[in-house]
Amino acid sequence: MYTRLNHAQPYALGLFRIVVGLLFACHGAASLFGFFEKETVPTGTWPGWFAAVIQLVGGVLVMLGLGTRIAALVASGSMAYAYFKVHQPDGLFPMENNGEPAAMFCWAFLLIVFTGPGAMALDQLFASRSGGSEAKREDQRTAVAA
């Protein structure tokens, strides 16, 4: 059973990356363009507009698997900032301050920074086209034995 699970690990990480990136991009699109009946953030306002741009661009990059680790690091940092500057003053715990999405996104992106993009990332496609074996090494690094 563990052999099958270990074999599927890169694909599970890839699906995790895609879903987290898509959800994050939806938050940014909603804030920037008013999707999902959400009020738009005025252009150039700090920190809301910049956070929305990071959410949209970072979410799309992570979802596609382009520059995944760097995009995930920036996204994780922006969510840490959001939690500690916006939510934490209203209470210590996420249940008190409505900071659960910020905390979950922060930790999810930090996990992606350390695990890599998993399978189905466009980075791997470009690396294999350039003739390097970096994509194979990346997959080998993501298969962590438990």
C-alpha positions as CSV (number, residue, x, y, z in Angstrom):
1,M,0.0,0.0,0.0
2,Y,2.8,2.5,0.9
3,T,4.5,1.8,-2.4
4,R,1.3,2.9,-4.3
5,L,0.9,5.9,-2.1
6,N,4.6,6.9,-2.6
7,H,4.1,6.5,-6.4
8,A,1.1,8.8,-6.3
9,Q,2.7,11.4,-4.2
10,P,3.9,13.8,-7.0
11,Y,0.4,13.7,-8.5
12,A,-1.3,14.4,-5.2
13,L,1.1,17.4,-4.7
14,G,0.4,18.6,-8.2
15,L,-3.4,18.5,-7.6
16,F,-2.9,20.2,-4.2
17,R,-0.9,22.9,-5.9
18,I,-3.5,23.4,-8.7
19,V,-6.4,23.7,-6.3
20,V,-4.7,26.0,-3.8
21,G,-3.5,28.2,-6.7
22,L,-6.9,28.4,-8.2
23,L,-8.6,29.3,-4.9
24,F,-6.0,32.0,-4.3
25,A,-6.4,33.4,-7.8
26,C,-10.2,33.6,-7.3
27,H,-9.6,35.7,-4.2
28,G,-7.5,38.1,-6.2
29,A,-9.9,38.2,-9.1
30,A,-12.8,38.9,-6.8
31,S,-10.9,41.8,-5.2
32,L,-9.6,43.3,-8.4
33,F,-12.5,42.8,-10.8
34,G,-15.6,42.4,-8.5
35,F,-16.1,38.7,-9.4
36,F,-18.4,36.7,-7.1
37,E,-20.3,39.8,-6.1
38,K,-17.4,41.1,-4.1
39,E,-16.6,44.8,-3.8
40,T,-13.5,45.8,-5.7
41,V,-10.4,47.3,-4.0
42,P,-9.5,50.8,-5.2
43,T,-6.4,50.7,-7.5
44,G,-3.1,51.3,-5.7
45,T,-4.4,51.2,-2.2
46,W,-2.1,49.7,0.5
47,P,-2.2,46.9,1.4
48,G,-5.5,45.6,-0.2
49,W,-4.8,46.3,-3.9
50,F,-1.2,44.9,-3.7
51,A,-2.5,41.9,-1.9
52,A,-5.1,41.3,-4.6
53,V,-2.5,41.5,-7.3
54,I,-0.2,39.0,-5.4
55,Q,-3.2,36.7,-5.0
56,L,-4.2,36.8,-8.7
57,V,-0.7,36.6,-10.2
58,G,0.7,34.3,-7.5
59,G,-2.3,32.0,-7.6
60,V,-2.1,31.7,-11.4
61,L,1.6,31.0,-11.3
62,V,1.3,28.4,-8.6
63,M,-1.7,26.8,-10.3
64,L,0.2,26.5,-13.6
65,G,3.4,25.4,-11.9
66,L,5.5,28.3,-13.3
67,G,8.2,29.6,-10.9
68,T,6.2,27.7,-8.3
69,R,8.5,27.9,-5.3
70,I,9.2,31.6,-5.6
71,A,5.5,32.4,-6.3
72,A,4.5,30.3,-3.3
73,L,7.0,32.0,-1.1
74,V,5.7,35.4,-2.0
75,A,2.1,34.2,-1.5
76,S,2.9,32.7,1.8
77,G,4.6,35.9,3.0
78,S,1.6,38.0,1.9
79,M,-0.8,35.8,3.8
80,A,1.5,35.9,6.9
81,Y,1.4,39.7,6.6
82,A,-2.4,39.7,6.2
83,Y,-2.8,37.5,9.3
84,F,-0.6,39.4,11.6
85,K,-1.4,43.0,10.4
86,V,-5.1,42.6,9.5
87,H,-6.5,39.7,11.5
88,Q,-4.4,39.2,14.6
89,P,-5.1,42.6,16.2
90,D,-8.8,41.5,16.5
91,G,-7.9,38.4,18.5
92,L,-5.1,35.8,19.0
93,F,-6.7,32.8,17.4
94,P,-8.0,32.5,13.8
95,M,-11.4,31.5,15.1
96,E,-11.7,34.8,16.9
97,N,-10.3,37.1,14.2
98,N,-11.7,35.6,11.0
99,G,-8.1,34.9,9.9
100,E,-8.5,31.2,9.0
101,P,-8.2,31.7,5.2
102,A,-5.1,33.7,5.6
103,A,-3.5,31.2,8.0
104,M,-4.5,28.2,5.8
105,F,-3.2,29.8,2.6
106,C,0.1,30.9,4.4
107,W,0.8,27.3,5.6
108,A,-0.4,25.7,2.3
109,F,1.9,27.9,0.2
110,L,4.8,27.3,2.7
111,L,4.3,23.6,2.2
112,I,4.5,24.0,-1.6
113,V,7.7,26.0,-1.2
114,F,9.3,23.0,0.5
115,T,7.7,20.1,-1.4
116,G,8.0,21.7,-4.9
117,P,5.3,21.7,-7.6
118,G,4.7,18.0,-7.8
119,A,3.5,16.5,-11.1
120,M,1.8,18.4,-13.9
121,A,3.8,21.6,-13.6
122,L,4.7,23.7,-16.7
123,D,8.2,24.2,-15.2
124,Q,8.8,20.5,-15.9
125,L,7.7,20.9,-19.5
126,F,10.0,23.8,-20.1
127,A,12.9,22.0,-18.3
128,S,12.5,18.9,-20.4
129,R,12.3,20.9,-23.7
130,S,15.6,22.6,-22.8
131,G,17.3,19.2,-22.6
132,G,18.0,19.4,-18.9
133,S,17.2,16.7,-16.4
134,E,16.2,19.2,-13.8
135,A,12.5,18.1,-14.1
136,K,13.4,14.6,-13.2
137,R,15.5,15.7,-10.2
138,E,12.6,17.9,-9.0
139,D,10.2,14.9,-9.1
140,Q,12.7,12.8,-7.2
141,R,13.0,15.5,-4.5
142,T,9.2,15.7,-4.1
143,A,9.0,11.9,-3.4
144,V,9.7,12.1,0.3
145,A,9.7,8.7,2.1
146,A,7.5,8.8,5.2
